[in-house]
Amino acid sequence: MSGVRSRSITRERNRAVTGWVSVQTGIHCELITRSRRRPPPVPLACSGRTKSTDILSDPLKEGPRPVTAATPDIDDFTRPYWTAAASGTLLVRRCRACGRAHHYPREFCPYCWSEDGEWEPATGRATLYTWSVVHRNDLPPFDRRVPYVAAVVELEEGPKLMTEVVECPEGRLGVGMRLEVVFREEAAEPGGGGVAVPVFRPAGRSL
């Protein structure tokens, strides 16, 4: 029964608040919110095979469309997260049943499956868990940022987050490096609305 429940919850109730991760790093694009009814807009970006000039076919529309970076679908559940991000605050979800924090935020606890969770402001402090310096990415806007540092950081609250490390020379990166969150505005489309996404820099900018 546990296996059936797990599959059901994952399929029917799991909303990924971090569909924007591909906007940050250009390498992770599998987390798309439940409300999205079409395939992810960057199906080849994760493998690095898609170029900015590639054209993909949209099964729900006639004709080809340009490749664009995925951005989040904001709904009633995810709106507090993005509203807080716009004001410079990183939120995580805390389970009232088992007390553990998790990220990306979900409507149920991934540890005990309780649906009794609440939003909690994170301190914004983290340590560098692992990273990779990306020297080539043909997909806009990442082609204008290379080289950049795609990283996994461990938040002070415990969860790990895929993000980008900024304002730090490659040679100064190291496991356990203290980091702090900052927010970067990312546009969904040229001339369109944007979202603030969390990236990390050395704590106190003490390089």
C-alpha positions in Angstrom: 0.0 0.0 0.0 2.8 2.4 0.7 4.1 2.1 -2.8 0.6 2.8 -4.2 0.2 5.8 -1.9 3.6 7.1 -2.9 2.9 7.0 -6.6 -0.5 8.5 -6.1 0.8 11.4 -4.1 3.7 12.0 -6.4 1.5 12.0 -9.5 -1.5 13.9 -8.2 -0.3 16.2 -5.5 3.3 17.1 -6.0 3.7 20.6 -7.3 7.3 21.7 -8.1 7.8 25.3 -7.0 11.2 25.4 -8.7 10.4 25.2 -12.3 12.7 28.2 -12.6 15.8 26.2 -11.8 16.6 25.9 -15.5 16.5 29.7 -15.6 19.3 29.8 -13.0 21.6 27.1 -14.2 20.5 26.0 -17.6 21.1 22.4 -16.8 18.1 21.2 -14.7 14.6 21.5 -16.2 12.6 18.5 -14.9 10.6 20.3 -12.2 7.5 21.8 -13.8 4.4 22.7 -11.8 1.3 20.5 -11.9 -0.7 23.1 -13.7 1.5 23.0 -16.8 -0.3 21.0 -19.4 2.3 20.9 -22.2 5.8 19.4 -22.4 8.7 21.3 -20.8 9.8 24.0 -23.2 13.5 23.0 -23.1 13.4 19.2 -23.4 17.0 19.0 -24.7 18.7 21.7 -22.7 19.7 19.4 -19.9 21.9 17.4 -22.2 23.5 20.5 -23.7 22.4 19.5 -27.3 20.0 22.3 -27.9 21.3 25.5 -29.5 19.7 28.9 -29.2 18.7 28.7 -32.9 17.0 25.3 -32.7 13.3 25.1 -33.4 11.0 22.7 -31.6 7.4 21.7 -32.4 4.7 22.3 -29.9 2.1 19.5 -30.0 -0.6 21.9 -28.8 0.1 24.5 -31.5 0.6 24.6 -35.2 4.0 25.3 -36.6 7.5 25.5 -34.9 8.4 27.7 -32.0 11.8 28.9 -30.7 13.4 27.2 -27.7 13.0 29.3 -24.6 14.0 28.8 -20.9 11.4 27.4 -18.6 9.8 29.7 -16.0 7.5 28.9 -13.2 3.7 28.7 -13.3 2.6 30.7 -10.3 -0.6 29.4 -8.6 -2.2 29.8 -5.2 0.2 27.5 -3.5 3.4 28.8 -5.0 2.5 32.5 -4.9 3.7 33.1 -1.3 7.1 31.8 -2.3 7.5 34.1 -5.3 6.0 37.1 -3.5 8.6 36.6 -0.7 11.4 36.2 -3.3 10.4 39.5 -4.9 10.9 41.2 -1.6 14.3 39.5 -0.9 13.2 36.6 1.3 13.8 32.9 0.7 11.0 30.6 2.0 11.2 27.0 2.8 8.4 24.6 3.9 8.4 23.3 7.5 6.4 20.2 8.4 4.5 20.6 11.7 4.2 16.9 12.2 7.9 15.8 12.0 9.5 19.3 12.3 11.7 18.9 9.2 12.2 21.6 6.6 12.2 20.7 2.9 12.9 22.4 -0.4 11.6 22.6 -3.1 8.3 23.4 -1.3 5.5 20.8 -1.6 2.0 20.5 -0.2 3.0 17.4 1.6 6.1 16.5 3.6 8.5 14.3 1.6 9.7 12.6 4.9 6.5 11.7 6.7 3.8 12.5 4.1 2.0 14.8 6.4 0.0 17.6 4.7 0.4 19.8 7.8 3.1 22.2 6.6 3.8 26.0 6.8 6.0 28.5 5.1 9.0 29.6 7.0 11.5 32.4 6.2 15.0 30.9 5.7 18.0 32.7 7.2 19.5 32.9 3.7 22.8 31.4 4.9 24.1 28.2 3.3 27.3 26.3 2.6 28.6 25.1 -0.8 27.9 21.3 -1.2 29.1 20.8 -4.8 29.5 22.8 -8.0 30.3 22.7 -11.7 31.7 25.5 -13.8 29.8 25.7 -17.0 32.0 26.9 -19.9 29.6 26.3 -22.8 25.8 26.7 -23.0 24.3 27.8 -26.3 20.8 28.4 -24.8 19.9 32.1 -24.1 20.4 33.7 -21.7 23.1 31.3 -20.4 25.2 31.9 -23.6 25.8 35.4 -22.3 26.9 34.3 -18.8 29.5 31.6 -19.4 31.5 30.7 -17.6 29.1 30.4 -14.6 28.9 28.2 -11.5 26.0 25.8 -11.3 25.9 24.6 -7.7 24.1 22.7 -5.0 24.1 24.5 -1.6 23.0 23.3 1.8 20.7 25.7 3.5 21.2 26.4 7.2 17.8 24.9 7.7 19.0 21.6 6.2 17.5 21.3 2.7 19.8 21.4 -0.4 19.0 23.7 -3.3 20.3 23.7 -6.9 21.3 27.3 -7.7 24.1 29.4 -9.0 27.1 30.9 -7.2 27.9 34.5 -8.2 30.5 37.1 -7.4 33.2 34.5 -6.7 36.3 33.6 -8.7 36.4 30.0 -9.8 39.7 29.4 -7.9 38.1 30.5 -4.6 35.3 27.9 -4.6 35.5 25.2 -2.0 33.3 22.6 -0.3 31.9 24.1 2.9 32.3 27.7 1.7 29.9 30.0 3.5 27.3 31.6 1.3 24.4 34.0 1.5 21.4 34.4 -0.7 20.8 37.2 -3.1 18.0 37.5 -5.7 18.3 38.0 -9.4 15.4 39.2 -11.7 14.8 36.8 -14.6 12.5 37.7 -17.4 10.1 35.0 -18.7 10.1 36.4 -22.2 11.8 39.4 -23.8 9.8 42.4 -22.7 7.6 40.2 -20.4 7.2 39.9 -16.7 9.9 38.4 -14.6 10.5 36.5 -11.3 13.2 36.9 -8.7 15.2 33.7 -8.3 17.7 33.0 -5.4 21.4 32.7 -6.2 24.2 32.7 -3.8 27.4 34.6 -3.2 30.2 34.3 -0.6 29.0 35.4 2.8 29.9 39.0 3.4 31.6 39.1 0.0 34.7 38.2 1.8 36.8 36.8 -1.0 
